Amino acid sequence: MSPTDYRTTVLLVIIGIVATVPLGLSVIADSILRPGRRTLLVCAIGAVVSLVIPPGSVAALCATPWLGLAGFTLARSLVAWCRHSAGRRWTITDLLPLVALGWWTNAALWLLAHRSGIKPFGFDRVIALLTVGHFHHAGFGLTVLFAAVLRLRRRGLLRGAAVAHQMGMAAVALSIAFVDRLGVVGAALIFVAVAIWSVNALCLLRCYGEHSSTRRLLVVSALSPMLPMVLAVAWSLRPFLSHPVVSTVETMLRYHAMLNAVGLVICGLLALRIATGHGALARQESTQRAHHVVIG
């Protein structure tokens, strides 16, 4: 990988830290015990600093608060959710915010390993850094999108897509660590899930006739994944093809990673955050709001 592409990968991770996670937390704020803004800002600054200094003990020290905050938020939200849900039937809509926090924690753990100079499962630093970006955006960010939209559109197909997305992410994670050929299964599942998200995002347009910014962001979020997800499936098919269609990390970075991170995830989260302000997401069960507490 060229120095330019490595810098692009670092930028992708920084975008996940400073944009995807704060936006995602604000969208699911009434379903989790979210951190306070100052706490989140300090930990995010530390994580960003760790990415711009050489790996080692200092970089690891800077990245540690990001992992601590993610794990702490997940643990406290899980405890509160278990207390709140005692005796209730669990649904995918209830679970997804916690699953999103799990992906954030996983991403933060890989970031700490990367900045410490550790090579998880023997992978080089570039693959580890790409995994950090993948778990921030496709793991945390896309899970939040499904969690939020399921509260607006309780459709069986959409619930199935949310489950397919989690299965796809798990398959991709296993392919990274153990079985390379599982990558094609994961990519296919995520492809289907994102396609269903795109259709539902376009269906939401009629709810925001008077809010042009939300409509534009939803259109961008719905259309952005088309080319990137085709590339992802082509990339995962490399082990099966004698002449791969997509064979370089550079191609994936330019056309898959950035388009999905900014177009699909961040524009989608911005649209839903604006919708929250307009009250579209505010008309949810009051019981979900009962355990919204700000930490820090």
N, C-alpha and C positions, 0 to 999 in steps of 0.2 A: 504494500500500500504506500502511495506517495505521501510526502508530508502534508500536501494540501488535503488529501482525503482523510488523513488522520485528524487534521484540524476540523474537518467537517464532522467527523464522528464525535469529537469533543463538543462541538457546538450543538449537535443533536442531543447529547446528554445534558448540557447546560439548559437547553430549552425545556427539557423534561423537568429539571429541578426548579427553574424560576417561573415556568408558565403552566405546564401540564398539571403538576401536583397542586399548586395553590388554586388553580381554577377548578380542578376536580374536587378538592376538599370543600370549596365553597358551594358547589352544586349539590353535594350529598351532606351538607352541613347538619341537616336535621335528622340524619340517620346514624351519625357517629359522634364520638367525643372528640371534636376537632381541636387542633392546637391553636393557640392565640397567634395573631399576626406577627407580633414581635419575635416570639419563639420560633415560628416558621422562618422568618426572615433571617435570623441569626444562624440557624442551622443550614439554611440554603446557601448563605454566603460562605460558610465554612466548606460546604461541599464543592462549591464553584472554585474556591481558592485551592482546594486539594487537586483540582483538575489542571491548574495552570502552573503548578510547581512540580519538580521531579518526584517520582514515586519514592516512598520511604516512610520512615517513622513520623515525620512532620506532616506529610500528606495524609497518612492514615489517621493521625490525630485530628486533622481538620475534617475528615470525612465521617468520623465516628459519631458526632452529634446527629447527623442526618439519619443514620441507622438507629440510633437511640430514640429519636423522635418518632420514626416510623413504627418501630416495635412497641414503644410506649402507647402510641395512639391506637394501634391494633389491639393490644392487650386490654386497655381500659374500655375500648368500644365493645370488645367481645364480652367482657364481664357485664357491662351495662345492658347489652343486647340480650344476654342470657337471662338476666333478671327481669327485663321488660317483657320477654317473650315466653316466660314460664306459663305453661298450660295452653299456649297458642299453637296453631298449626304453622309450621315454617314454610315460607314460600321463597322462590328464587329471587323475587323482588326484595325481600327482607335480607337475604344473604349476600347479594351482590356488593353492597357497600363494604362489608367486611372482607370479601374476597379481594376487592380493589386495594384495601389497605394491606392485604397479604402480598399482593404484587409489588406495592411500593416498598414494603420491607425487604422483599427478595431483591429488588433492584438496588436498594441501599446496601445490602449485604455484598452483592457483586461489586458495587462501587468501592466499598472498603477493601475488599480483596484485591481489586485492581490497583488502588492507590498504595496498598501495602507492598506491592510487588509480587503477590502470591499469584500462582497460575492455577485456578480451579480446574480440576480434571485434566490438567496438563495442557490446557489451551493457552495460546499466546495472548499477549496483552491486548491486541487489537480485537480478537474475538470476544474477550471478556468485556471490553468497553462497548462493543456493539450490543452485547447482551444487556448491559446496563441500560442503554437507550431503548432497547426492545421492551424490557420489562416496565420502564417508566411510561412509555407511550402505548404500546399494544396491550400490555398487561394492566396497568393502573388506569390509564386514560380511557381506553376503549371499554373497560368494564364499567367505569363511571357513566359513560354514554348509555350503555344498556340499562344500568340501574335507574338512571333518570328518565329515559324514554318509556320504560316499563311502567312507570308511575303515571304516565300520560296516556299510554296505549296498552291496555291489558289484553294483548293478543297472544293466542297460543303459539303462532308462528314466531313471534318476536321472543317469547320465552324460550322456544327451541333454539333460536339463533344465539341467545345469551349462553345457553348450555353448550352449544356447539363451539362457541368462542372459547369457553373455558377448557373444553376438551382439546381444542386445537392448540391453545397456549401450553397446556400440559404436555401434549405430544411434541411440540417444538422444544420445550425445556428438556424433555427426555432425550430428544435427538441430539441436542447440544452436548449432553453429559454422557449418554450411553449408546443409543441406537440411531445412527445417522439416518437410516431409511425411514424412520418415523416422521422425519421432517415433511415429507410429501403429504402424509395424512394430516399433520397439523396445519400445513399451508392450505390444504383443500377445505378443512373445516372452518378456518378463519375466513377464507375467501367467501364461503357461503354465508357465514354470519355477517360479514361486512356488507355483502350484497343486500341482505334483508334489512340491515340497519339503514342503508341508503334509501331503499324504498320507503321505509317508515319515516325517515327524515323528510322526504319529499311530501309524504302525506300530512306531515305536521304543518306544512306551509299555509294551509287554509286557516289555521288557528291564529296566524299572525299577520292578517291582512293590513293592519295599521302600523305594524312595526317592521319597516323596511330593512333595518340592520339585521334583525333576527332572520328574516327571510333570506337575505343574501348569504349570511353565514351558513344557514342550513343547506342552501343549494351547493355552496362550495364543499361543505362537509360530505354531502351525498355524492357528489361527482368526483371528488379528488381520488378516491381509492381505486377507480376503474383500472387505470394502467398499472399502478403499483402492485395490486393484488395479482394481476396476470403475471407480472414479473416474479412475484414471490413463488407462485406455483411453478413457473419455468425454472427458477433457481433450485427449488426442492427436487426437481426431476433430474438434476445433473447426474446422480449416481446411476440412472437408468438409461441415459442417452450417450451414444458414441460421439455426437457432436452437439454439446449443450447450446441451447438458445441464449441463455444468460450464464456467463461463466466468470464474471469478475465482480469483486466486492464494490468496485468503483461505480459500476452500473446500478447496483442495488442502492448504494448511498444516494446517488443523484436523483434517481427516479422512484425509488420505493420508500426509503426511510424518510426523507424530508417531506415528500408530498403527503405521506400518511400522517406524519407527526404534526405538521402545520395545517394541512388542508383538512384531513379527516378529524383528527383528535382535537386540536386546539380551536379550530373554527366551530366544531360541534359543541365543545364545552362553553365557548363564548356565547353561542346562540342560546344554550340552555341556561347559562348564568343570567343573560338578559331576560329570558323568559321567566326566571325566578323573580326578578325585580318587577316584572309586569303582572305577577300573580298566577301565572299558568301552573307553576309547580307548587304554589303555596296552598292550593286547595286539596291537600292530602289529609290523611288520617291524623287527627290531633294527637293520637297516642304516639306517633312517630316523633313528634316534637318534644315529648315530655322528657326525653333524656338527652336533649341538645345542651351540652355544657362546654364552655370555652376554657381550655387549659392554658395557663401561662398568662 
